[in-house]
Amino acid sequence: MKNRIQSKAFTLVELLVVIAIIGILASTLLVSLNSARNKAKDVRVLSSVRQLRTTFEADYLGSSYADLSVVADGTQVVGISAGAPGLTNIVQLIKDAGVQNNHGNIATVNGNNVDLFTDGSAIQIGPTPPGSIANAVDTGVAIFTTNPAGLVGDYAIYATTTAGYVCIDSSGNTVAARQGTLTNSSITSAPMTNGKVVCK
């Protein structure tokens, strides 16, 4: 009696089921990967903002900040002097925050490529044109102070993230993952408490 050789090939239905399962697993993995990548970008932006605050505080003169200057356009937007003590570090930190959010507008200040706009003497960290948050996407970072003129005695640093924005003010208050954006009308100027700008 002859032994019958039984076929061990997969049927078309079985192959389709396996392909479908692989597709579902791959799509789930991609979603998780994108989520992890976005979280990593947001952590890096927050880290840059915290280091900016450290730099500003290191150059604090007792009543004003040596690195910060008012743009003097009637808004609360802050600029960075081309002669700021912490210029090189500030440039790198803001550029890094911009790169995390795919902002590619480059200006050169003292030989440094910056993800910002400048008039040649001061880097405008806030949006362009001054006072228009609608264009904050050009920089990804906006820094505000209480007074639209004079010395800078306080500040609030806002930075775009994939989840919305982060903020740290001169009092050390931190908003780590606020929903919303710098590009809508909800942040036309930094809110104030007890006469100082604060994170919203």
Backbone torsions as a table, in degrees:
resi	resn	phi	psi	omega
1	MET	NA	130.8	-177.3
2	LYS	-82.6	135.4	174.4
3	ASN	-77.2	131.6	177.7
4	ARG	-83.5	129.6	177.4
5	ILE	-85.5	119.1	-178.3
6	GLN	-91.0	138.1	-179.5
7	SER	-71.5	134.3	179.1
8	LYS	-110.1	16.2	-179.7
9	ALA	-72.7	150.2	176.1
10	PHE	-76.3	146.6	174.5
11	THR	-81.5	164.1	179.4
12	LEU	-60.3	-39.8	-179.8
13	VAL	-62.9	-43.5	179.4
14	GLU	-62.9	-42.4	178.2
15	LEU	-62.3	-42.5	179.5
16	LEU	-64.1	-39.3	178.6
17	VAL	-63.7	-44.9	179.1
18	VAL	-62.2	-44.1	179.0
19	ILE	-62.0	-40.8	179.3
20	ALA	-63.5	-42.6	179.7
21	ILE	-63.7	-43.9	178.4
22	ILE	-61.3	-40.7	178.8
23	GLY	-62.7	-42.0	179.4
24	ILE	-64.8	-44.9	179.4
25	LEU	-63.0	-40.9	-179.8
26	ALA	-64.9	-42.7	-179.6
27	SER	-66.2	-38.2	177.3
28	THR	-63.4	-42.3	179.5
29	LEU	-63.6	-41.2	-179.9
30	LEU	-64.7	-40.6	178.2
31	VAL	-62.4	-44.4	179.1
32	SER	-63.8	-39.6	-179.4
33	LEU	-65.6	-43.9	178.4
34	ASN	-63.4	-40.4	179.1
35	SER	-63.3	-44.1	179.1
36	ALA	-65.0	-38.7	179.5
37	ARG	-64.5	-43.0	178.6
38	ASN	-64.8	-40.2	178.4
39	LYS	-63.8	-39.3	178.5
40	ALA	-63.6	-41.6	177.9
41	LYS	-62.1	-43.6	-178.3
42	ASP	-65.3	-39.0	177.2
43	VAL	-63.0	-39.5	-179.4
44	ARG	-68.0	-39.4	177.2
45	VAL	-62.5	-45.9	179.5
46	LEU	-61.2	-39.9	178.1
47	SER	-62.2	-42.4	178.9
48	SER	-62.8	-41.4	-179.8
49	VAL	-65.1	-41.6	177.6
50	ARG	-63.1	-39.9	178.6
51	GLN	-69.2	-32.1	174.3
52	LEU	-60.5	-46.4	179.6
53	ARG	-60.6	-42.3	178.7
54	THR	-59.5	-42.1	178.8
55	THR	-64.0	-46.2	180.0
56	PHE	-61.3	-44.1	-177.6
57	GLU	-68.0	-32.5	178.8
58	ALA	-65.3	-27.2	-178.7
59	ASP	-104.9	19.8	179.8
60	TYR	-69.3	134.3	-175.6
61	LEU	-99.1	9.4	-180.0
62	GLY	102.9	-34.6	177.6
63	SER	-136.5	-11.3	178.9
64	SER	-150.2	167.4	-177.0
65	TYR	-104.3	121.7	-175.1
66	ALA	-65.0	-27.1	-177.2
67	ASP	-82.9	-19.7	-171.4
68	LEU	-105.8	143.5	176.0
69	SER	-140.3	149.9	179.4
70	VAL	-78.8	138.0	180.0
71	VAL	-67.8	-21.0	176.6
72	ALA	61.6	42.1	176.8
73	ASP	-114.9	13.6	-179.2
74	GLY	88.7	0.2	178.1
75	THR	-106.3	-178.5	177.0
76	GLN	-96.1	10.4	-176.3
77	VAL	-70.9	139.6	-178.2
78	VAL	-103.7	147.4	174.4
79	GLY	-117.6	172.1	176.0
80	ILE	-117.9	125.1	178.9
81	SER	-67.1	142.8	177.9
82	ALA	-63.4	-18.9	177.9
83	GLY	-102.5	16.1	-178.9
84	ALA	-59.9	138.2	-179.6
85	PRO	-56.0	-37.2	-177.0
86	GLY	-100.4	21.9	-172.3
87	LEU	-52.7	-50.9	-175.2
88	THR	-58.8	-45.1	179.8
89	ASN	-66.9	-42.4	-179.6
90	ILE	-62.4	-44.7	178.9
91	VAL	-56.7	-47.4	-177.6
92	GLN	-65.4	-41.3	-177.8
93	LEU	-67.4	-42.6	-179.8
94	ILE	-71.3	-38.0	176.2
95	LYS	-60.6	-42.5	-179.6
96	ASP	-64.1	-42.2	177.6
97	ALA	-61.8	-39.9	178.4
98	GLY	-66.3	-41.3	-179.4
99	VAL	-61.7	-37.3	-179.8
100	GLN	-62.5	-25.0	-179.4
101	ASN	-109.7	18.6	175.1
102	ASN	61.3	34.6	175.7
103	HIS	-91.6	121.8	-171.7
104	GLY	-115.3	15.1	179.5
105	ASN	-78.3	116.5	-173.1
106	ILE	-112.4	131.3	172.4
107	ALA	-124.0	160.3	179.2
108	THR	-116.0	125.0	177.6
109	VAL	-129.1	121.1	-177.4
110	ASN	51.1	38.3	177.8
111	GLY	82.6	0.4	-179.8
112	ASN	-98.8	132.7	173.1
113	ASN	-79.6	129.0	-173.9
114	VAL	-127.6	141.3	176.8
115	ASP	-85.2	57.7	-173.7
116	LEU	-149.4	-177.2	172.0
117	PHE	-114.6	150.1	-179.1
118	THR	-146.1	152.8	174.4
119	ASP	-98.8	8.0	179.0
120	GLY	102.0	-24.9	-179.4
121	SER	-113.6	-27.9	-179.6
122	ALA	-141.3	138.6	176.1
123	ILE	-82.4	129.0	175.9
124	GLN	-92.0	107.7	-177.8
125	ILE	-77.4	-26.0	179.6
126	GLY	-78.9	-171.7	-177.1
127	PRO	-70.1	166.0	178.3
128	THR	-124.4	129.5	-1.7
129	PRO	-71.3	164.5	-176.7
130	PRO	-51.8	136.5	176.0
131	GLY	84.8	-7.2	-178.1
132	SER	-104.6	97.8	-178.9
133	ILE	-65.6	-19.9	179.5
134	ALA	-58.2	-23.4	-179.5
135	ASN	-106.1	14.3	-179.9
136	ALA	-63.9	-18.9	177.8
137	VAL	-61.5	-20.7	178.6
138	ASP	-66.2	-26.8	-177.9
139	THR	-115.4	-35.7	-175.6
140	GLY	82.6	-10.4	-179.1
141	VAL	-133.8	137.7	174.5
142	ALA	-135.7	133.6	179.1
143	ILE	-121.5	129.9	-177.9
144	PHE	-118.2	157.2	173.0
145	THR	-136.2	172.2	-175.4
146	THR	-68.5	-49.5	-172.9
147	ASN	-97.8	142.7	176.8
148	PRO	-80.9	2.8	179.1
149	ALA	-154.5	160.6	178.0
150	GLY	89.5	-162.4	-178.8
151	LEU	-77.9	153.3	179.5
152	VAL	-92.2	114.3	-179.4
153	GLY	-106.8	-6.5	177.4
154	ASP	-158.6	166.8	-178.4
155	TYR	-159.8	161.2	171.5
156	ALA	-138.4	122.6	-178.3
157	ILE	-99.6	119.7	176.0
158	TYR	-110.0	137.5	178.8
159	ALA	-139.2	136.6	179.7
160	THR	-69.0	140.5	172.9
161	THR	-131.2	174.2	178.0
162	THR	-69.4	-24.1	-178.5
163	ALA	-91.4	-14.3	-176.6
164	GLY	153.4	-99.0	175.4
165	TYR	-158.1	162.9	172.7
166	VAL	-120.0	160.0	-178.9
167	CYS	-151.1	141.5	170.9
168	ILE	-136.3	133.4	178.1
169	ASP	-110.3	175.9	-174.0
170	SER	-68.2	-15.1	175.9
171	SER	-85.0	-6.8	179.0
172	GLY	95.4	-0.9	177.7
173	ASN	-67.5	137.7	-177.1
174	THR	-126.6	133.4	168.7
175	VAL	-112.4	109.8	-169.3
176	ALA	-85.0	-29.4	-176.4
177	ALA	-155.2	73.6	-178.1
178	ARG	-88.8	132.3	176.6
179	GLN	-76.0	148.6	-175.7
180	GLY	118.5	-179.1	-178.4
181	THR	-137.3	166.8	174.1
182	LEU	-80.5	-6.7	-172.3
183	THR	-102.0	8.1	175.5
184	ASN	-111.6	176.7	-172.2
185	SER	-76.2	0.9	-177.7
186	SER	-73.1	-20.0	178.0
187	ILE	-128.1	79.5	176.2
188	THR	-90.1	-19.0	173.0
189	SER	-160.0	158.9	-178.0
190	ALA	-72.1	137.7	176.3
191	PRO	-67.8	159.1	-176.6
192	MET	-125.8	146.7	174.4
193	THR	-138.9	129.6	-177.8
194	ASN	52.7	38.2	175.3
195	GLY	79.2	10.2	178.7
196	LYS	-128.6	148.9	176.3
197	VAL	-70.9	144.0	-179.6
198	VAL	-137.2	167.6	175.9
199	CYS	-75.0	142.7	-177.5
200	LYS	-101.2	NA	NA
